[in-house]
Amino acid sequence: MAASTKPARGMRDFLPVDVHRRRYVIDVITEVYERYGFEPLETPAVENIETLMGKYGDEGNQLIFKILKRGEHEHTGQADLALRYDLTVPLARVVAEYRVQLPKFFKRYQIQPVWRADRPARGRFREFFQCDVDVLGARSMVVEAELCAAVSDVLTRLGFADFVIRLNHRQVLAALLDVAGVPAEKAGEALVALDKWDKIGREGVAGELTARGVTDASAAMLLDFFAGVQVAGSGAEARPTPAGNADITARLTAFIGGHPAGRAALDDLARILDYAGPTSAGGHLVLDPSLARGLSYYTGAIVEINVPDLAGSLGGGGRYDHLVGMFLGQDVPACGFSLGLERILVVMTERGMFPDALVAVPADVMVTMWGDRIADALALARELRAADPPLRVDVYPEPDKIGKQFKYADSRGIRTVAVLGDDEVANGTVTLKDLKTGEQQRVSRADAAEACRRVGGTQPVA
């Protein structure tokens, strides 16, 4: 029986058209992040297992791909390494390791793959890229506003118009649970249930709260509050919108009352909305008290981006002022956001959002192979690639019939072919054929590059 040629479940092969689309999105993200003053960072695919364990909560620990010890320790069945689960914990490790070499306010972006032993689904894979942007060293809510603006610019540049940035605060959630009488040891369980509100609704969350040991009285208070907030936020759609932010703030204030940590968190949210107002994020930010986000390291504001036709989010993040302290021994304020490249690609593909120019044409011109003129063909290809500006040049690798060579170029979408036969070599010329019109002309070798661009209407290499 032949071995399966399919990639491992939850993993994918990327054919050229896929790679072109991925590069397009990554290039937009990179350009926008750098415009905001962020610098690139890369970390290893593999981390020491103790670096990752205990940073993502019990559910996250179960999704870490562990690497068993090797060599003489293989028989133990123990793991000492693990594949990177996200980019935030490695960032915290880097900051702790290189703190004295980094600026006071370290602004970094990182675009690399991560791995999770999750159940694959639409837009969810076991290997996927994250596109992170983080600021470390600043406690000001200006950071949250700038991050939301940068992410908004990315999505707008990619063609999204209907996204919302859901905004909440972990201390607001803690205050809501405290006022509702949820004991501290059940707070994490309650947050996991509330985080599913947009997916399973009130009845589903009610069942989750009961299953997780939250009392009926506490569950009823929370369910009534969150149901009221959802309706207040958007009316018929039962989802918050920017227009409902003031009403939601008032309801939160009334429910939390004089809870000190809760009121301070509401002040944080008010500053974020105020600072983000003049930015590109202003029209997309909505207060959503049901947003919980599962990662245990968030300490302050939390955000998540959603579009209407995708179950789940395009990305999310928040403030995590204690994570670096797990490695450094002292806290460093930090806040970040992670865009999910794979989900962005899924939505853009389904909506047909990619530019027509991304239809992959591998070369601007193809040099044909004529008889034994192999060296001459390779020399011409070199000249065209070295032109100013350069051209992308494919070389037909075999001295086949010229008609077959033209047909091959046409099948690849290459419009211009260059023929270098005996007469052309003897006269220092090149024959160019436009496969779209069928027209051909003979030009000097010195003018060949410019003529190729003129004949095919090709774009020079950037």
Summary of the structure (lengths in Angstrom):
residues: 462
radius of gyration: 28.1
end to end distance: 47.8
largest distance: 94.3
contacts: 1469
relative contact order: 0.11
helix: 46%
strand: 18%
